[in-house]
Amino acid sequence: MSVPIVTDSTARAATTATAAATGASPTDQLGKQEFLQLLIAQLRNQDPLRPMEDTEFIAQLAQLNTLEQMQQMNATLGVMVEMSLLTQAASLIGKQITAKDPVTGEVTTGVVHDISVNQGEPVLNVGGAAVPLSHVVTIGTAPATPPAGTA
């Protein structure tokens, strides 16, 4: 199997392409593939009179393993946060809330009828108005409604 030699410019180009695809800046993104390519290049270009120590190689493989585990944990935590927000929003159904829009200062008060999710953020339906969960400032019990037929 032939692996291309990784130079500084090809590593930088690969990192930039990966970052562009994920939306991260090139300095924030170094994936498994780039790590393996750098490791292979390091092994190919090592000094034959001073080969890489076993401990160095094992340490680099351990770093790769740690990187993979951190990426998996980050994805799992993201899902957990989304589920937590959805649970919080669902617990508000039937409750009276007051929300304040941080940009306009508009205050909305009413009973939460249902929820939806818009771009990962729960949105409450309060009397027909869409209120993001992050705008809620107070939560209370819904006012008692008289039974039907009584006035």
mmCIF file of the C-alpha atoms, coordinates in Angstrom:
data_MODEL
# 
_entry.id   MODEL 
# 
loop_
_atom_site.group_PDB 
_atom_site.id 
_atom_site.type_symbol 
_atom_site.label_atom_id 
_atom_site.label_alt_id 
_atom_site.label_comp_id 
_atom_site.label_asym_id 
_atom_site.label_entity_id 
_atom_site.label_seq_id 
_atom_site.pdbx_PDB_ins_code 
_atom_site.Cartn_x 
_atom_site.Cartn_y 
_atom_site.Cartn_z 
_atom_site.occupancy 
_atom_site.B_iso_or_equiv 
_atom_site.pdbx_formal_charge 
_atom_site.auth_seq_id 
_atom_site.auth_comp_id 
_atom_site.auth_asym_id 
_atom_site.auth_atom_id 
_atom_site.pdbx_PDB_model_num 
ATOM 1   C CA . MET A 1 1   ? 0.000   0.000  0.000  1.00 0.00 ? 1   MET A CA 1 
ATOM 2   C CA . SER A 1 2   ? 1.358   3.360  -0.974 1.00 0.00 ? 2   SER A CA 1 
ATOM 3   C CA . VAL A 1 3   ? 0.848   6.353  1.284  1.00 0.00 ? 3   VAL A CA 1 
ATOM 4   C CA . PRO A 1 4   ? 1.718   9.783  -0.088 1.00 0.00 ? 4   PRO A CA 1 
ATOM 5   C CA . ILE A 1 5   ? 4.431   11.704 1.702  1.00 0.00 ? 5   ILE A CA 1 
ATOM 6   C CA . VAL A 1 6   ? 2.943   14.373 3.885  1.00 0.00 ? 6   VAL A CA 1 
ATOM 7   C CA . THR A 1 7   ? 4.664   17.712 3.691  1.00 0.00 ? 7   THR A CA 1 
ATOM 8   C CA . ASP A 1 8   ? 3.852   20.801 5.681  1.00 0.00 ? 8   ASP A CA 1 
ATOM 9   C CA . SER A 1 9   ? 1.865   22.267 2.783  1.00 0.00 ? 9   SER A CA 1 
ATOM 10  C CA . THR A 1 10  ? -0.162  19.086 2.111  1.00 0.00 ? 10  THR A CA 1 
ATOM 11  C CA . ALA A 1 11  ? -0.925  18.681 5.817  1.00 0.00 ? 11  ALA A CA 1 
ATOM 12  C CA . ARG A 1 12  ? -2.031  22.306 5.981  1.00 0.00 ? 12  ARG A CA 1 
ATOM 13  C CA . ALA A 1 13  ? -4.188  21.887 2.854  1.00 0.00 ? 13  ALA A CA 1 
ATOM 14  C CA . ALA A 1 14  ? -5.806  18.725 4.239  1.00 0.00 ? 14  ALA A CA 1 
ATOM 15  C CA . THR A 1 15  ? -6.503  20.423 7.553  1.00 0.00 ? 15  THR A CA 1 
ATOM 16  C CA . THR A 1 16  ? -7.959  23.466 5.792  1.00 0.00 ? 16  THR A CA 1 
ATOM 17  C CA . ALA A 1 17  ? -10.188 21.288 3.576  1.00 0.00 ? 17  ALA A CA 1 
ATOM 18  C CA . THR A 1 18  ? -11.417 19.299 6.583  1.00 0.00 ? 18  THR A CA 1 
ATOM 19  C CA . ALA A 1 19  ? -12.061 22.464 8.554  1.00 0.00 ? 19  ALA A CA 1 
ATOM 20  C CA . ALA A 1 20  ? -13.966 24.019 5.648  1.00 0.00 ? 20  ALA A CA 1 
ATOM 21  C CA . ALA A 1 21  ? -16.177 20.943 5.412  1.00 0.00 ? 21  ALA A CA 1 
ATOM 22  C CA . THR A 1 22  ? -16.975 21.004 9.141  1.00 0.00 ? 22  THR A CA 1 
ATOM 23  C CA . GLY A 1 23  ? -17.190 24.763 9.569  1.00 0.00 ? 23  GLY A CA 1 
ATOM 24  C CA . ALA A 1 24  ? -14.298 24.930 12.053 1.00 0.00 ? 24  ALA A CA 1 
ATOM 25  C CA . SER A 1 25  ? -11.181 27.000 11.675 1.00 0.00 ? 25  SER A CA 1 
ATOM 26  C CA . PRO A 1 26  ? -8.108  25.080 10.422 1.00 0.00 ? 26  PRO A CA 1 
ATOM 27  C CA . THR A 1 27  ? -6.316  25.435 13.746 1.00 0.00 ? 27  THR A CA 1 
ATOM 28  C CA . ASP A 1 28  ? -9.260  23.875 15.610 1.00 0.00 ? 28  ASP A CA 1 
ATOM 29  C CA . GLN A 1 29  ? -9.551  20.739 13.482 1.00 0.00 ? 29  GLN A CA 1 
ATOM 30  C CA . LEU A 1 30  ? -7.129  17.825 13.278 1.00 0.00 ? 30  LEU A CA 1 
ATOM 31  C CA . GLY A 1 31  ? -8.869  14.573 12.522 1.00 0.00 ? 31  GLY A CA 1 
ATOM 32  C CA . LYS A 1 32  ? -7.941  10.934 12.721 1.00 0.00 ? 32  LYS A CA 1 
ATOM 33  C CA . GLN A 1 33  ? -6.881  10.734 9.074  1.00 0.00 ? 33  GLN A CA 1 
ATOM 34  C CA . GLU A 1 34  ? -4.504  13.699 9.338  1.00 0.00 ? 34  GLU A CA 1 
ATOM 35  C CA . PHE A 1 35  ? -3.057  12.325 12.561 1.00 0.00 ? 35  PHE A CA 1 
ATOM 36  C CA . LEU A 1 36  ? -2.374  8.940  10.921 1.00 0.00 ? 36  LEU A CA 1 
ATOM 37  C CA . GLN A 1 37  ? -0.827  10.594 7.862  1.00 0.00 ? 37  GLN A CA 1 
ATOM 38  C CA . LEU A 1 38  ? 1.500   12.636 10.057 1.00 0.00 ? 38  LEU A CA 1 
ATOM 39  C CA . LEU A 1 39  ? 2.442   9.540  12.055 1.00 0.00 ? 39  LEU A CA 1 
ATOM 40  C CA . ILE A 1 40  ? 3.230   7.566  8.878  1.00 0.00 ? 40  ILE A CA 1 
ATOM 41  C CA . ALA A 1 41  ? 5.273   10.453 7.484  1.00 0.00 ? 41  ALA A CA 1 
ATOM 42  C CA . GLN A 1 42  ? 7.160   10.639 10.762 1.00 0.00 ? 42  GLN A CA 1 
ATOM 43  C CA . LEU A 1 43  ? 7.942   6.914  10.624 1.00 0.00 ? 43  LEU A CA 1 
ATOM 44  C CA . ARG A 1 44  ? 9.081   7.089  6.984  1.00 0.00 ? 44  ARG A CA 1 
ATOM 45  C CA . ASN A 1 45  ? 11.307  10.099 7.508  1.00 0.00 ? 45  ASN A CA 1 
ATOM 46  C CA . GLN A 1 46  ? 12.930  9.093  10.765 1.00 0.00 ? 46  GLN A CA 1 
ATOM 47  C CA . ASP A 1 47  ? 16.690  8.873  11.096 1.00 0.00 ? 47  ASP A CA 1 
ATOM 48  C CA . PRO A 1 48  ? 17.710  5.192  10.577 1.00 0.00 ? 48  PRO A CA 1 
ATOM 49  C CA . LEU A 1 49  ? 20.484  5.633  13.127 1.00 0.00 ? 49  LEU A CA 1 
ATOM 50  C CA . ARG A 1 50  ? 17.998  6.902  15.719 1.00 0.00 ? 50  ARG A CA 1 
ATOM 51  C CA . PRO A 1 51  ? 14.657  5.146  15.145 1.00 0.00 ? 51  PRO A CA 1 
ATOM 52  C CA . MET A 1 52  ? 11.573  6.195  17.047 1.00 0.00 ? 52  MET A CA 1 
ATOM 53  C CA . GLU A 1 53  ? 11.420  4.747  20.517 1.00 0.00 ? 53  GLU A CA 1 
ATOM 54  C CA . ASP A 1 54  ? 8.625   2.272  21.283 1.00 0.00 ? 54  ASP A CA 1 
ATOM 55  C CA . THR A 1 55  ? 7.392   4.520  24.063 1.00 0.00 ? 55  THR A CA 1 
ATOM 56  C CA . GLU A 1 56  ? 7.081   7.475  21.659 1.00 0.00 ? 56  GLU A CA 1 
ATOM 57  C CA . PHE A 1 57  ? 5.085   5.390  19.190 1.00 0.00 ? 57  PHE A CA 1 
ATOM 58  C CA . ILE A 1 58  ? 2.800   4.035  21.923 1.00 0.00 ? 58  ILE A CA 1 
ATOM 59  C CA . ALA A 1 59  ? 2.298   7.544  23.298 1.00 0.00 ? 59  ALA A CA 1 
ATOM 60  C CA . GLN A 1 60  ? 1.239   8.819  19.880 1.00 0.00 ? 60  GLN A CA 1 
ATOM 61  C CA . LEU A 1 61  ? -1.197  5.932  19.416 1.00 0.00 ? 61  LEU A CA 1 
ATOM 62  C CA . ALA A 1 62  ? -2.597  6.663  22.873 1.00 0.00 ? 62  ALA A CA 1 
ATOM 63  C CA . GLN A 1 63  ? -3.087  10.296 21.826 1.00 0.00 ? 63  GLN A CA 1 
ATOM 64  C CA . LEU A 1 64  ? -5.008  9.124  18.761 1.00 0.00 ? 64  LEU A CA 1 
ATOM 65  C CA . ASN A 1 65  ? -7.207  6.907  20.936 1.00 0.00 ? 65  ASN A CA 1 
ATOM 66  C CA . THR A 1 66  ? -7.815  9.790  23.344 1.00 0.00 ? 66  THR A CA 1 
ATOM 67  C CA . LEU A 1 67  ? -8.746  12.072 20.436 1.00 0.00 ? 67  LEU A CA 1 
ATOM 68  C CA . GLU A 1 68  ? -11.323 9.567  19.154 1.00 0.00 ? 68  GLU A CA 1 
ATOM 69  C CA . GLN A 1 69  ? -12.820 9.109  22.620 1.00 0.00 ? 69  GLN A CA 1 
ATOM 70  C CA . MET A 1 70  ? -13.074 12.866 23.143 1.00 0.00 ? 70  MET A CA 1 
ATOM 71  C CA . GLN A 1 71  ? -14.841 13.297 19.801 1.00 0.00 ? 71  GLN A CA 1 
ATOM 72  C CA . GLN A 1 72  ? -17.341 10.556 20.711 1.00 0.00 ? 72  GLN A CA 1 
ATOM 73  C CA . MET A 1 73  ? -17.899 12.065 24.158 1.00 0.00 ? 73  MET A CA 1 
ATOM 74  C CA . ASN A 1 74  ? -18.442 15.522 22.646 1.00 0.00 ? 74  ASN A CA 1 
ATOM 75  C CA . ALA A 1 75  ? -21.102 14.161 20.292 1.00 0.00 ? 75  ALA A CA 1 
ATOM 76  C CA . THR A 1 76  ? -22.801 12.298 23.150 1.00 0.00 ? 76  THR A CA 1 
ATOM 77  C CA . LEU A 1 77  ? -22.800 15.386 25.376 1.00 0.00 ? 77  LEU A CA 1 
ATOM 78  C CA . GLY A 1 78  ? -24.344 17.417 22.565 1.00 0.00 ? 78  GLY A CA 1 
ATOM 79  C CA . VAL A 1 79  ? -27.233 14.955 22.296 1.00 0.00 ? 79  VAL A CA 1 
ATOM 80  C CA . MET A 1 80  ? -27.651 14.948 26.079 1.00 0.00 ? 80  MET A CA 1 
ATOM 81  C CA . VAL A 1 81  ? -27.870 18.757 26.177 1.00 0.00 ? 81  VAL A CA 1 
ATOM 82  C CA . GLU A 1 82  ? -30.509 18.750 23.429 1.00 0.00 ? 82  GLU A CA 1 
ATOM 83  C CA . MET A 1 83  ? -32.557 16.110 25.273 1.00 0.00 ? 83  MET A CA 1 
ATOM 84  C CA . SER A 1 84  ? -32.244 18.036 28.545 1.00 0.00 ? 84  SER A CA 1 
ATOM 85  C CA . LEU A 1 85  ? -33.522 21.228 26.909 1.00 0.00 ? 85  LEU A CA 1 
ATOM 86  C CA . LEU A 1 86  ? -36.393 19.334 25.325 1.00 0.00 ? 86  LEU A CA 1 
ATOM 87  C CA . THR A 1 87  ? -37.320 17.822 28.701 1.00 0.00 ? 87  THR A CA 1 
ATOM 88  C CA . GLN A 1 88  ? -37.226 21.247 30.345 1.00 0.00 ? 88  GLN A CA 1 
ATOM 89  C CA . ALA A 1 89  ? -39.462 22.676 27.637 1.00 0.00 ? 89  ALA A CA 1 
ATOM 90  C CA . ALA A 1 90  ? -41.906 19.752 27.873 1.00 0.00 ? 90  ALA A CA 1 
ATOM 91  C CA . SER A 1 91  ? -42.234 20.292 31.624 1.00 0.00 ? 91  SER A CA 1 
ATOM 92  C CA . LEU A 1 92  ? -43.577 23.796 30.904 1.00 0.00 ? 92  LEU A CA 1 
ATOM 93  C CA . ILE A 1 93  ? -46.661 22.578 29.001 1.00 0.00 ? 93  ILE A CA 1 
ATOM 94  C CA . GLY A 1 94  ? -49.709 23.824 30.878 1.00 0.00 ? 94  GLY A CA 1 
ATOM 95  C CA . LYS A 1 95  ? -47.679 26.331 32.927 1.00 0.00 ? 95  LYS A CA 1 
ATOM 96  C CA . GLN A 1 96  ? -47.885 30.100 32.709 1.00 0.00 ? 96  GLN A CA 1 
ATOM 97  C CA . ILE A 1 97  ? -44.642 31.734 31.632 1.00 0.00 ? 97  ILE A CA 1 
ATOM 98  C CA . THR A 1 98  ? -43.347 35.202 31.033 1.00 0.00 ? 98  THR A CA 1 
ATOM 99  C CA . ALA A 1 99  ? -40.705 35.687 28.373 1.00 0.00 ? 99  ALA A CA 1 
ATOM 100 C CA . LYS A 1 100 ? -38.743 38.738 27.326 1.00 0.00 ? 100 LYS A CA 1 
ATOM 101 C CA . ASP A 1 101 ? -37.131 39.137 23.929 1.00 0.00 ? 101 ASP A CA 1 
ATOM 102 C CA . PRO A 1 102 ? -33.570 40.367 24.608 1.00 0.00 ? 102 PRO A CA 1 
ATOM 103 C CA . VAL A 1 103 ? -33.441 42.352 21.351 1.00 0.00 ? 103 VAL A CA 1 
ATOM 104 C CA . THR A 1 104 ? -36.831 44.081 21.243 1.00 0.00 ? 104 THR A CA 1 
ATOM 105 C CA . GLY A 1 105 ? -37.679 43.966 24.946 1.00 0.00 ? 105 GLY A CA 1 
ATOM 106 C CA . GLU A 1 106 ? -41.146 42.642 24.049 1.00 0.00 ? 106 GLU A CA 1 
ATOM 107 C CA . VAL A 1 107 ? -42.757 40.733 26.943 1.00 0.00 ? 107 VAL A CA 1 
ATOM 108 C CA . THR A 1 108 ? -44.979 37.709 26.294 1.00 0.00 ? 108 THR A CA 1 
ATOM 109 C CA . THR A 1 109 ? -47.110 36.162 29.046 1.00 0.00 ? 109 THR A CA 1 
ATOM 110 C CA . GLY A 1 110 ? -49.381 33.156 28.731 1.00 0.00 ? 110 GLY A CA 1 
ATOM 111 C CA . VAL A 1 111 ? -49.864 29.429 29.106 1.00 0.00 ? 111 VAL A CA 1 
ATOM 112 C CA . VAL A 1 112 ? -47.593 27.061 27.171 1.00 0.00 ? 112 VAL A CA 1 
ATOM 113 C CA . HIS A 1 113 ? -49.736 24.917 24.864 1.00 0.00 ? 113 HIS A CA 1 
ATOM 114 C CA . ASP A 1 114 ? -47.078 22.852 23.075 1.00 0.00 ? 114 ASP A CA 1 
ATOM 115 C CA . ILE A 1 115 ? -43.440 22.884 22.030 1.00 0.00 ? 115 ILE A CA 1 
ATOM 116 C CA . SER A 1 116 ? -41.471 22.481 18.841 1.00 0.00 ? 116 SER A CA 1 
ATOM 117 C CA . VAL A 1 117 ? -37.777 22.449 18.020 1.00 0.00 ? 117 VAL A CA 1 
ATOM 118 C CA . ASN A 1 118 ? -36.224 25.020 15.693 1.00 0.00 ? 118 ASN A CA 1 
ATOM 119 C CA . GLN A 1 119 ? -32.539 24.597 14.804 1.00 0.00 ? 119 GLN A CA 1 
ATOM 120 C CA . GLY A 1 120 ? -31.905 22.579 17.972 1.00 0.00 ? 120 GLY A CA 1 
ATOM 121 C CA . GLU A 1 121 ? -33.627 25.045 20.328 1.00 0.00 ? 121 GLU A CA 1 
ATOM 122 C CA . PRO A 1 122 ? -37.000 24.302 21.916 1.00 0.00 ? 122 PRO A CA 1 
ATOM 123 C CA . VAL A 1 123 ? -39.681 26.855 21.023 1.00 0.00 ? 123 VAL A CA 1 
ATOM 124 C CA . LEU A 1 124 ? -42.781 27.229 23.196 1.00 0.00 ? 124 LEU A CA 1 
ATOM 125 C CA . ASN A 1 125 ? -46.237 27.967 21.763 1.00 0.00 ? 125 ASN A CA 1 
ATOM 126 C CA . VAL A 1 126 ? -47.712 30.593 24.109 1.00 0.00 ? 126 VAL A CA 1 
ATOM 127 C CA . GLY A 1 127 ? -51.128 31.742 22.904 1.00 0.00 ? 127 GLY A CA 1 
ATOM 128 C CA . GLY A 1 128 ? -50.054 31.385 19.272 1.00 0.00 ? 128 GLY A CA 1 
ATOM 129 C CA . ALA A 1 129 ? -46.741 33.183 19.793 1.00 0.00 ? 129 ALA A CA 1 
ATOM 130 C CA . ALA A 1 130 ? -43.472 31.305 19.292 1.00 0.00 ? 130 ALA A CA 1 
ATOM 131 C CA . VAL A 1 131 ? -41.218 31.871 22.310 1.00 0.00 ? 131 VAL A CA 1 
ATOM 132 C CA . PRO A 1 132 ? -37.685 30.402 22.465 1.00 0.00 ? 132 PRO A CA 1 
ATOM 133 C CA . LEU A 1 133 ? -37.015 28.587 25.738 1.00 0.00 ? 133 LEU A CA 1 
ATOM 134 C CA . SER A 1 134 ? -33.994 30.807 26.361 1.00 0.00 ? 134 SER A CA 1 
ATOM 135 C CA . HIS A 1 135 ? -36.275 33.893 26.586 1.00 0.00 ? 135 HIS A CA 1 
ATOM 136 C CA . VAL A 1 136 ? -38.327 32.577 29.535 1.00 0.00 ? 136 VAL A CA 1 
ATOM 137 C CA . VAL A 1 137 ? -37.856 34.723 32.653 1.00 0.00 ? 137 VAL A CA 1 
ATOM 138 C CA . THR A 1 138 ? -40.624 33.460 34.983 1.00 0.00 ? 138 THR A CA 1 
ATOM 139 C CA . ILE A 1 139 ? -42.604 30.242 35.337 1.00 0.00 ? 139 ILE A CA 1 
ATOM 140 C CA . GLY A 1 140 ? -45.780 29.793 37.357 1.00 0.00 ? 140 GLY A CA 1 
ATOM 141 C CA . THR A 1 141 ? -48.903 27.714 37.603 1.00 0.00 ? 141 THR A CA 1 
ATOM 142 C CA . ALA A 1 142 ? -51.590 28.386 35.044 1.00 0.00 ? 142 ALA A CA 1 
ATOM 143 C CA . PRO A 1 143 ? -54.539 30.413 36.314 1.00 0.00 ? 143 PRO A CA 1 
ATOM 144 C CA . ALA A 1 144 ? -57.528 28.264 37.277 1.00 0.00 ? 144 ALA A CA 1 
ATOM 145 C CA . THR A 1 145 ? -60.267 28.242 34.668 1.00 0.00 ? 145 THR A CA 1 
ATOM 146 C CA . PRO A 1 146 ? -63.869 28.006 35.825 1.00 0.00 ? 146 PRO A CA 1 
ATOM 147 C CA . PRO A 1 147 ? -65.695 24.810 34.848 1.00 0.00 ? 147 PRO A CA 1 
ATOM 148 C CA . ALA A 1 148 ? -67.704 24.972 31.639 1.00 0.00 ? 148 ALA A CA 1 
ATOM 149 C CA . GLY A 1 149 ? -71.279 26.196 32.078 1.00 0.00 ? 149 GLY A CA 1 
ATOM 150 C CA . THR A 1 150 ? -70.524 28.410 35.093 1.00 0.00 ? 150 THR A CA 1 
ATOM 151 C CA . ALA A 1 151 ? -70.241 32.135 34.901 1.00 0.00 ? 151 ALA A CA 1 
# 
